[in-house]
Structure formats: C-alpha cells, structure tokens
Amino acid sequence: MTQPEPSPSSRGLFIALEGGDGAGKSTQGRLLCAWLEELGHAVVVTREPGGTAFGRTVRELVLHGDHVSPRAEALLFAADRAHHVETLIRPALQRGEVVITDRYLDSSIAYQGAGRDLGVDEVRELNVWATGGLVPKLTVLLDLPAEVGRIRRGGVHDRLESESDDFHRAVREHFLTLARADPDRYLVVDGQLRAEQIHELVRARVALLPLLSLLPRVAR
C-alpha cells in the first residue's frame, strides 16, 4: 500500500490529530497548542470540516443535513480539504508556523474508504490529489473502542456519529492499519488514558521532531 510522502516545501510543522468520534482530539489540540505557544511558536489550530467559512458550510451539509450519498460525502470532504489546504494550511506553513488540525485525509480514508466501503485506495488517491500531496509530519492517532466513543458522546450524534458500532469498528481498524503501515509518521495513543497523560505522550513525541528546533519563534 503506497503512502503519500510528506511535503518538503514548507517551513512550518504540520501535525494532524486523528481517531474515532469522542476520542478527545479537540482537547489534545488545545493542550498541544498551549505548550507550543509557551515555547514561542506561532500555532494555528483548525479542524476538518469547519476550519474555513467554506468548511463550515460543508460541515453543516454533510454532518447535520439530510441524507448525502456516500460518494457525494467523500467528494464534499475532499473539496473542503482542498480549500482548507490552499487557503489556510499551506499559507501558515509557509510562514513557518505550526498547524494542528483536528482530522485530515486519514479520516476520509478510514470513514469513507473503509467505513463506507468506497475503496481505501480510491479515497486516498482523491485526497492526495485534493491536497497536492501535503501530508503531516506527525499524525497522532487517539485510539478508542467504538463502544467507549458512543458512551462519551452521550445523546448527541451527527450523521457519522449515528452510524452503527460495526461502522465505527471498521473505521478504528483502518486507522490502526494506516498507523502500522507508516510508524515513523504516526503516534498511536490509548484514548482511554487521562487527557494529561495523553498530552505528555504527544508532547514527548513532538519534542523529538528535528524540524521543531528550526522553526522561527514569536518575539515576546
């Protein structure tokens, strides 16, 4: 299985947080941002879909609207990702900033490719094309059983969250498959650990990235 290569063209550091619904990605994004800002880095925290005005429209349509066919769903996520990269992520990286995104192309591969059974290779190729081959330097996978994620979400579920536990198990398994295929790019963390424990593991891995020491610092 061919993996896209990280882009060498940017000056910044690109980190993605992935995992099932309810895994705690938003919390870890905030904690990681706060730590990096303490170190003097400029940080952009974003999400997919929803990191841009276009993305917020896509989010409402795909996650909270009426029925969307699986292929249309995959195409809408890819369209949002293309716009997100072009207008927000690449410009921030070119400025030498750290970009932390809550979900990126691995989510489409896992949810639409595996969960929707549209074909992981087809969905990967679509999203690699949409992003111009831009891949995070580090992808943090917060691994969580489907049943635990459902309990954490309580009674509030969007269209994807409302899918069966079998769907979410297929998504989880493919996230783990992606991580096993590219261990240098992934950090897999038990999503059932306390948030601070997870943050310590993430922080330790990010601190080892050679690129981090080369990034410009914000004047204080």
C-alpha positions as CSV (number, residue, x, y, z in Angstrom):
1,M,0.0,0.0,0.0
2,T,1.6,3.2,-1.2
3,Q,1.7,6.1,1.3
4,P,1.9,9.7,0.2
5,E,5.1,11.5,1.1
6,P,5.3,14.4,3.5
7,S,5.8,17.7,1.6
8,P,9.3,19.2,1.8
9,S,8.2,22.6,0.5
10,S,7.0,24.3,3.7
11,R,8.9,26.0,6.5
12,G,6.4,25.1,9.2
13,L,5.3,22.0,11.1
14,F,2.1,20.1,10.2
15,I,0.5,17.9,12.9
16,A,-2.8,16.0,12.5
17,L,-4.9,14.6,15.3
18,E,-7.0,11.5,14.2
19,G,-9.2,9.0,15.7
20,G,-12.8,8.0,16.3
21,D,-15.6,10.3,17.5
22,G,-15.2,11.0,21.2
23,A,-11.5,10.2,21.3
24,G,-10.5,13.7,22.7
25,K,-8.9,15.2,19.6
26,S,-10.1,18.8,20.4
27,T,-8.8,18.6,23.9
28,Q,-5.4,17.4,22.8
29,G,-5.3,20.1,20.1
30,R,-5.8,22.8,22.8
31,L,-3.2,21.3,25.1
32,L,-0.6,20.9,22.4
33,C,-1.3,24.5,21.1
34,A,-0.8,25.9,24.6
35,W,2.5,24.1,25.1
36,L,3.9,25.1,21.7
37,E,2.9,28.7,22.3
38,E,4.8,28.6,25.6
39,L,7.8,27.6,23.6
40,G,7.4,30.7,21.5
41,H,5.9,29.2,18.3
42,A,3.1,30.6,16.3
43,V,0.3,28.0,16.2
44,V,-2.8,27.6,14.1
45,V,-5.4,25.1,15.4
46,T,-8.0,24.1,12.9
47,R,-10.4,21.3,12.0
48,E,-12.0,19.4,9.2
49,P,-14.6,20.1,8.1
50,G,-15.1,23.6,9.5
51,G,-11.7,25.3,9.5
52,T,-12.8,27.9,6.9
53,A,-16.1,29.5,6.1
54,F,-16.4,27.1,3.1
55,G,-15.7,24.2,5.5
56,R,-18.4,25.3,8.0
57,T,-20.9,25.2,5.1
58,V,-19.7,21.7,4.2
59,R,-19.8,20.6,7.8
60,E,-23.4,21.6,8.2
61,L,-24.4,19.9,5.0
62,V,-22.5,16.7,5.5
63,L,-22.8,16.2,9.2
64,H,-26.1,17.8,10.1
65,G,-28.1,18.0,6.9
66,D,-30.4,15.5,5.1
67,H,-29.1,12.3,3.6
68,V,-25.9,12.5,1.5
69,S,-24.9,9.6,-0.7
70,P,-21.5,8.0,0.3
71,R,-19.7,9.1,-2.9
72,A,-21.1,12.7,-2.6
73,E,-19.9,12.6,1.1
74,A,-16.4,11.6,0.1
75,L,-16.2,14.3,-2.6
76,L,-17.5,17.0,-0.3
77,F,-14.9,16.2,2.3
78,A,-12.2,16.2,-0.4
79,A,-13.4,19.6,-1.7
80,D,-13.3,21.1,1.8
81,R,-9.8,19.7,2.3
82,A,-8.6,21.1,-1.0
83,H,-9.8,24.6,0.0
84,H,-8.6,24.2,3.6
85,V,-5.0,23.4,2.4
86,E,-4.9,26.1,-0.2
87,T,-6.3,28.9,1.9
88,L,-5.3,28.1,5.5
89,I,-2.8,25.3,6.0
90,R,-0.2,26.0,3.3
91,P,0.0,29.7,3.9
92,A,0.5,29.1,7.7
93,L,3.3,26.5,7.0
94,Q,5.0,28.9,4.5
95,R,5.1,31.5,7.3
96,G,6.9,29.0,9.5
97,E,4.0,28.3,11.9
98,V,2.8,25.1,13.5
99,V,-0.5,23.9,12.1
100,I,-2.5,21.4,14.2
101,T,-5.6,20.0,12.5
102,D,-8.4,18.0,14.1
103,R,-8.8,15.4,11.3
104,Y,-7.2,15.3,7.9
105,L,-7.0,13.0,4.9
106,D,-6.7,9.8,7.0
107,S,-10.2,10.4,8.3
108,S,-11.6,10.2,4.8
109,I,-9.6,7.1,4.1
110,A,-10.9,5.4,7.3
111,Y,-14.5,6.7,7.3
112,Q,-15.4,6.8,3.6
113,G,-12.8,4.3,2.2
114,A,-13.3,1.7,4.9
115,G,-16.4,2.6,6.8
116,R,-18.5,3.4,3.7
117,D,-16.6,0.7,1.7
118,L,-15.9,3.1,-1.2
119,G,-12.3,1.7,-1.5
120,V,-9.4,2.9,0.6
121,D,-7.1,3.3,-2.4
122,E,-9.6,5.3,-4.4
123,V,-10.4,7.6,-1.5
124,R,-6.6,8.0,-0.7
125,E,-5.9,9.0,-4.3
126,L,-8.7,11.5,-4.4
127,N,-7.5,13.2,-1.2
128,V,-3.8,13.2,-2.2
129,W,-4.8,14.9,-5.4
130,A,-7.0,17.4,-3.5
131,T,-4.2,18.3,-1.1
132,G,-1.4,18.4,-3.7
133,G,0.3,15.6,-1.7
134,L,0.6,17.6,1.6
135,V,1.0,15.1,4.4
136,P,1.5,15.9,8.1
137,K,4.9,15.4,9.6
138,L,3.2,13.7,12.6
139,T,-0.2,12.1,12.9
140,V,-1.4,11.4,16.4
141,L,-4.0,8.6,16.5
142,L,-6.1,8.6,19.6
143,D,-7.3,5.0,19.6
144,L,-10.6,4.4,21.3
145,P,-13.1,1.4,21.1
146,A,-16.3,2.3,19.3
147,E,-18.4,1.5,22.4
148,V,-16.4,3.9,24.6
149,G,-16.7,6.7,22.0
150,R,-20.5,6.3,21.9
151,I,-20.7,6.5,25.7
152,R,-18.6,9.6,25.8
153,R,-20.7,11.3,23.1
154,G,-23.9,10.8,25.2
155,G,-27.1,11.5,23.3
156,V,-25.7,14.0,20.8
157,H,-24.7,12.4,17.4
158,D,-24.2,13.8,14.0
159,R,-24.7,11.8,10.8
160,L,-21.4,9.9,11.0
161,E,-21.5,9.5,14.8
162,S,-25.0,8.0,14.4
163,E,-23.7,5.1,12.4
164,S,-23.6,1.6,14.0
165,D,-20.8,0.3,16.2
166,D,-19.8,-2.0,13.4
167,F,-19.2,1.0,11.1
168,H,-17.1,2.7,13.8
169,R,-15.1,-0.6,14.5
170,A,-14.2,-0.7,10.7
171,V,-13.1,2.9,10.9
172,R,-11.0,2.2,14.0
173,E,-9.4,-0.9,12.5
174,H,-8.4,1.0,9.4
175,F,-6.9,3.9,11.4
176,L,-4.7,1.3,13.1
177,T,-3.9,-0.3,9.7
178,L,-2.7,3.1,8.4
179,A,-0.6,3.6,11.5
180,R,1.0,0.2,11.3
181,A,2.0,0.9,7.6
182,D,3.8,4.1,8.5
183,P,5.1,4.0,12.1
184,D,7.5,6.9,11.6
185,R,4.7,9.3,10.9
186,Y,2.2,8.0,13.5
187,L,2.0,8.1,17.2
188,V,-0.8,5.8,18.5
189,V,-2.0,6.6,22.0
190,D,-4.6,4.9,24.1
191,G,-7.6,7.3,24.0
192,Q,-8.8,6.0,27.4
193,L,-5.9,7.5,29.3
194,R,-6.4,10.7,31.2
195,A,-6.1,13.8,29.0
196,E,-2.9,14.9,30.7
197,Q,-1.3,11.5,30.3
198,I,-2.1,11.6,26.6
199,H,-0.7,15.2,26.3
200,E,2.6,14.1,27.9
201,L,3.0,11.4,25.4
202,V,2.1,13.7,22.5
203,R,4.4,16.4,23.8
204,A,7.3,14.0,24.2
205,R,6.9,12.8,20.6
206,V,6.6,16.3,19.1
207,A,9.7,17.4,21.1
208,L,11.7,14.7,19.2
209,L,10.8,16.2,15.8
210,P,14.0,17.7,14.3
211,L,12.0,20.4,12.5
212,L,10.7,21.8,15.7
213,S,14.0,23.4,16.7
214,L,14.3,25.0,13.3
215,L,11.0,26.9,13.4
216,P,11.0,30.6,13.9
217,R,10.0,31.9,17.4
218,V,7.5,34.6,18.1
219,A,9.0,37.7,19.7
220,R,7.8,38.2,23.3
